[in-house]
C-alpha cells in the first residue's frame, strides 16, 4: 500500500511536505529556519489542493472543500500559526492521498485482469503454419493455437475438451473443464494440452473489453448519495465562506475579542466546519465495494447500481443458463430429414444454447443441398425462420390444425421446439437441461433475505413448473415473449417494488433495460450485458447474492460515515463557539475524522465470501 501511494506526483509531494513539516518541529530552536521549513511544507502539502480549488472555482465555477482548507491554512500563516497551517494541510493531504488510493484500488483488480490478456496470438494459416499477429487483427472464424500454460488471447470455441483456469475472470481458484465447442474467454489460462481456438468475438467485444467499458461507466455513474453530496458540497462551501467573516466581525464588535483572537476563532471555524469527512462518506466505500465485487466475479457498472441492489424487492429470473446449466442435449425428435437439414442450417447462425445443442447433435448431417441463398431471420422470443419454415416454441404454432396431436407427444420436463410451415406442424425436437446446484441455494438465500424470486421464461409451462419446483420457486411465469417480460417488470414497478431482472439472452435484453436493476450472465449475449447494470461473470447466482450482501454492508457503512461526520462537525463547531477548541486540536479531530471515514470505507476491499458480520 505504502509503495503504491508514493508512485504518483501527489503522493510524492505529500512525502516531501511531511518531511519538511517534521523538520519545522525539529528546528524549533531556530525560529527563522523552523518557519521557513513550515512554509515549504505548506507549499508541497497544499499544492494539489490549491490547484484543484483554483481550477474548480474559476474555471468550472464551483466551490469545493479544498478551497476552505487552503484558506484556513493561509489564515493560520497570517496570524503566525505556520505549524498549525502545515498540520492542517498534512492531515488534509493525507486524507486525499488515502482517498486516491481507494479509487485506484477499485480498478486495480480489473487492470490486473487486463494484464493477463496477450496482445498477440498465434494464428493458424490455411496451410497449417502459425503466424504471430496482433490480437485486435483477428476476425470471427479465425483459428488460433493456444499452448499449454498460455493465456487465451481472445474469446472463442475450443476444438476439444480442455482444462481452463478462470480465476482471473471469475475468482474461482479451481480449474474447470470445457467441452469441445464450449466458449472459453480471453485472459483465462490453458492448464491442459494445447488446442485450437475458433474466434467467436472481435477483440473489442470480448468479456475483458466489456469490463473496460464498465469501469469507465462506473467512474462516471456515482451513487445517489455521492451525487447528492457532490451537489451539496459547493453550496455548503459558499455558506461557510460567508459565515466565517460574519463570525469574525461578530466576535470583534459584539464579544469584544481582539482582532487576532477573533480571526483565530474564524480560522478554527473555517477548518472544523469544512465537510471533508462528509464528502468522503460515500465514494471510497462505493469504489471499494465495486472492487470487491470484481474480485468475486461480479462486475458493477456504477455506484448507483451497487447502492440500489440492497433495496431489491423482487428478482425475476430467466431459466436457461441462469437457473439451469444451459447445456442442452437432444433426447428425442420426429422430423423428416430434409426439414431437419433446414433446421440445423438455421440454428448454425444462433448462439442460443438450444441452437448450439441442435447443431452439435446433428454435426454429421450433410447440408450441401440446403439453399444457402434464402435469408434466415431470428425472431426474438419466438425462434427462427427461413422461407416458409419456422422453428420456435410450441405456443407459437397453437393456431395450426395439427398442433394438438404434437403437443400430446411432449414429455414433461423436456424443452421442446416445433418445426412448422404456414399450414401445419412438421415435427419437433425435445432437449434436456440440468439444474445448477448453486441456484437452489441462492434462491433459498434470497427468499430468506426477503426478496421475492419469480421464474419468468419463454419455455413451456411443464418445463417451467418442473424447474421452479426443483429450485424452490413457487411463482412461475411460462411462455413469455420479450414484451411479456417487460409487462411483468412494469406491473411490479407500478406497485412500488424495486425490480431486479436476471437473464442472458437477446430476448431478455428489453426486460433487463426496463428493470430497476438489470443483471446479465457473463456467458450471455452482448446485448444482454450492454442492457444491464450488473454482470455475473460466471453463471452463479450465489455470486449475485454475495453482491446483494455487499450492497447491504456498503449502505450500512455509508450511513455510519454520514452520522459520524456530521456529529464531529457539530461537536467541533460548538466547542469553537465556547472558545475551548484551539486550531491544532480542531485540525486533528476534523481531518482525523476524514481519515477514519475513508478507512471505514476501505474495509469493503476485503475479499470475504461471508458478509454477515
CORWOMO-V635256 format. One record per helix or strand of 3 or more residues. SS is the DSSP state (hx for helix, st for strand). FROM is the first residue (numbers start at 0). TO is the last residue. If there is no record, write none. Layout:
# CORWOMO-V635256
((SS/FROM/TO) (SS/FROM/TO))
This chain:
# CORWOMO-V635256
((hx/1/4) (hx/8/25) (hx/30/58) (hx/64/77) (hx/81/114) (st/119/123) (st/129/133) (hx/134/136) (st/142/145) (st/155/157) (st/161/164) (hx/166/169) (st/175/177) (st/194/198) (hx/202/204) (hx/206/218) (hx/223/252) (hx/258/271) (hx/275/278) (hx/282/294) (st/297/299) (hx/302/310) (st/313/316) (st/328/333) (hx/336/346) (hx/352/360) (st/375/378) (st/382/385) (st/388/392) (hx/393/396) (hx/402/406) (st/414/419) (st/424/431) (hx/436/447) (st/451/455) (hx/460/470) (hx/481/493) (st/498/502) (hx/505/513) (st/516/520) (hx/525/529) (st/533/535) (hx/540/576) (hx/582/604))
